[in-house]
Amino acid sequence: MRVLIACEFSGIVRDAFAKRGHDAWSCDLLDSERPGKHIIWDAVASAHDGFWHWELIVAFPPCTHLAVSGARWFKEKNGEQAEAVEFVRQLLNAPCERIALENPIGVISTKIRKPDQIIQPWQFGHGETKATCLWLKNLPKLVPTNIVSGREARVHRMPPGPDRWKERSRTLPGVAAAMAEQWGACSPISTAHDRRR
């Protein structure tokens, strides 16, 4: 399956899909932290580019202007928030039969629609909390793979610093593995284009 991991610089989710034999590509304005198939380009442009014929898009749009954790600054971010919401809307409307979009609890729920699922790291082998919303198109909800004890708010307690946003935005390996295993196993969706082959 050809998979686009949109807005990912870490390569964690891309590599989880690649490990299972998928033609997985990450895309971000930043270079990838790991060697692998990576497109340095706008994620919306990549998602809508007909050349690639993506069969699955898993998107992680930046949450800076979307998450409720930054709600106290929302009044000052009117323009930025509108742009961020439109960016999400365009990712969700990409010409792809299967799409998953991940973001923390925030304004996507009120500006676009409520998430299909909210997951926690402790459901996938990581003893910490970080409520993560998933908006799904033609994909099943993720089934927990390894429920563990421990409920540390590691991400919330990170000290300020120039790379804090990077550390907070990385997908944990257990969650990435569940996405690749469960969504990567979905049967192909037949399209008119496929039937002509």
C-alpha positions in Angstrom: 0.0 0.0 0.0 1.3 3.5 -0.8 1.1 5.5 2.4 1.7 9.2 3.1 2.6 10.2 6.6 1.8 13.9 6.4 3.5 16.5 8.7 6.0 14.0 10.1 9.7 14.9 10.5 10.5 12.1 13.0 10.0 9.2 10.6 8.6 7.1 13.4 5.2 6.3 11.8 6.7 6.1 8.3 9.2 3.5 9.5 6.4 1.5 11.3 4.5 1.2 8.0 7.7 0.5 5.9 8.7 -2.3 8.4 5.4 -4.0 7.4 6.2 -3.8 3.7 4.3 -0.7 2.7 5.6 2.0 0.3 5.6 4.6 3.1 6.6 8.3 2.7 6.8 11.0 5.3 6.3 14.6 4.3 7.1 17.8 6.1 8.7 21.2 5.6 11.6 19.9 7.8 14.0 17.2 6.8 13.5 13.8 8.3 15.4 12.9 11.5 15.8 9.3 10.2 17.0 8.1 6.8 14.0 6.9 4.7 11.6 8.0 2.0 10.8 11.7 2.8 9.3 14.6 0.8 10.3 18.1 1.9 7.2 19.8 0.7 3.8 21.2 1.9 1.7 18.3 3.2 -1.5 19.5 1.6 0.2 19.8 -1.8 1.6 16.2 -1.3 -1.8 14.8 -0.2 -3.6 16.4 -3.2 -0.9 15.6 -5.8 -2.5 13.1 -8.2 0.9 11.7 -9.3 1.3 9.7 -6.0 -2.1 7.9 -5.9 -2.0 7.6 -2.1 -4.0 4.6 -0.7 -3.7 5.8 2.9 -2.9 9.2 4.4 -2.0 9.5 8.1 -1.7 13.2 9.0 -0.3 14.9 12.1 -0.9 18.7 11.5 0.8 21.1 13.8 -1.3 21.7 16.9 0.2 25.1 17.9 -3.0 27.0 16.9 -5.5 24.2 17.4 -4.9 22.5 20.8 -6.8 23.6 23.9 -3.5 23.7 25.8 -3.0 27.0 24.0 -6.5 28.3 24.5 -5.4 31.4 26.6 -3.8 32.8 23.4 -6.7 32.0 21.0 -7.9 35.6 20.9 -4.5 36.7 19.7 -4.3 34.0 17.1 -7.5 34.5 15.1 -5.9 34.5 11.7 -3.4 31.8 12.5 -6.1 29.5 13.9 -8.3 30.0 10.8 -5.4 29.0 8.6 -4.6 26.0 10.8 -8.3 24.8 10.6 -8.3 25.3 6.8 -5.1 23.3 6.6 -6.8 20.4 8.6 -9.9 20.7 6.4 -7.8 20.3 3.2 -6.0 17.3 4.6 -9.3 15.6 5.5 -10.6 16.4 2.0 -7.6 14.9 0.2 -8.5 12.6 -2.7 -7.7 9.5 -0.8 -10.1 6.7 0.2 -8.5 6.2 3.7 -7.4 9.1 5.9 -6.5 9.3 9.6 -5.8 12.7 11.2 -4.3 13.0 14.6 -4.3 16.0 17.0 -4.7 16.8 20.7 -8.1 17.9 22.0 -8.8 21.3 20.5 -10.8 23.4 18.1 -11.0 20.8 15.3 -13.9 19.2 17.3 -15.9 22.4 17.1 -14.8 24.0 13.8 -14.9 20.8 11.7 -16.3 17.8 13.6 -15.9 15.7 16.7 -13.1 13.0 16.6 -14.0 9.4 15.9 -11.8 8.2 18.7 -9.6 9.4 21.6 -6.6 7.3 22.5 -4.0 7.3 25.2 -0.3 6.2 25.1 -1.0 3.8 28.0 -3.2 1.8 25.7 -0.2 1.0 23.5 2.6 0.2 25.9 3.6 3.6 27.2 2.9 4.5 30.8 1.8 8.0 30.3 -1.2 10.2 29.5 -1.7 12.3 26.4 -5.3 12.4 25.1 -5.0 12.1 21.4 -7.9 12.5 19.0 -8.3 10.6 15.7 -10.5 11.7 12.8 -11.0 8.7 10.5 -12.2 8.1 7.0 -12.8 4.5 6.0 -10.6 3.2 8.7 -11.4 1.2 11.9 -10.8 2.6 15.4 -7.5 1.6 16.8 -7.7 -1.4 19.2 -5.4 -1.1 22.2 -2.4 -3.4 21.9 -0.7 -3.3 25.3 -2.5 -1.6 28.3 0.1 -0.7 30.9 -0.1 0.8 34.3 1.4 4.2 35.0 -0.2 7.5 34.1 2.6 10.0 34.0 1.9 13.3 32.2 5.4 13.4 30.7 4.6 15.6 27.7 2.8 18.1 29.9 5.7 18.3 32.3 8.4 19.0 29.7 10.5 22.1 30.6 10.4 25.0 28.2 13.0 25.1 25.5 13.5 25.6 21.7 12.9 21.9 20.9 10.0 21.3 23.3 7.5 21.3 20.4 9.5 18.6 18.6 9.5 16.4 21.7 5.8 16.9 22.3 4.9 16.2 18.7 6.6 12.8 18.2 4.3 9.8 17.9 5.3 7.1 20.4 6.5 3.8 18.9 3.7 1.7 20.3 1.0 3.9 18.8 2.9 4.0 15.4 3.1 0.2 15.4 -0.6 -0.1 16.1 -1.4 2.3 13.2 0.8 0.3 10.8 -0.4 -3.1 11.9 -4.1 -2.3 12.0 -4.6 0.3 9.3 -2.0 -1.2 7.1 -3.9 -4.5 7.1 -7.1 -2.9 5.6 -8.2 -4.5 2.3 -7.8 -2.3 -0.7 -10.9 -0.2 -1.6 -11.9 -0.9 -5.2 -12.2 2.2 -7.4 -13.2 2.8 -11.0 -9.5 3.4 -11.7 -8.6 0.0 -10.2 -11.3 -1.9 -12.1 -9.9 -0.6 -15.4 -6.6 -2.3 -14.8 
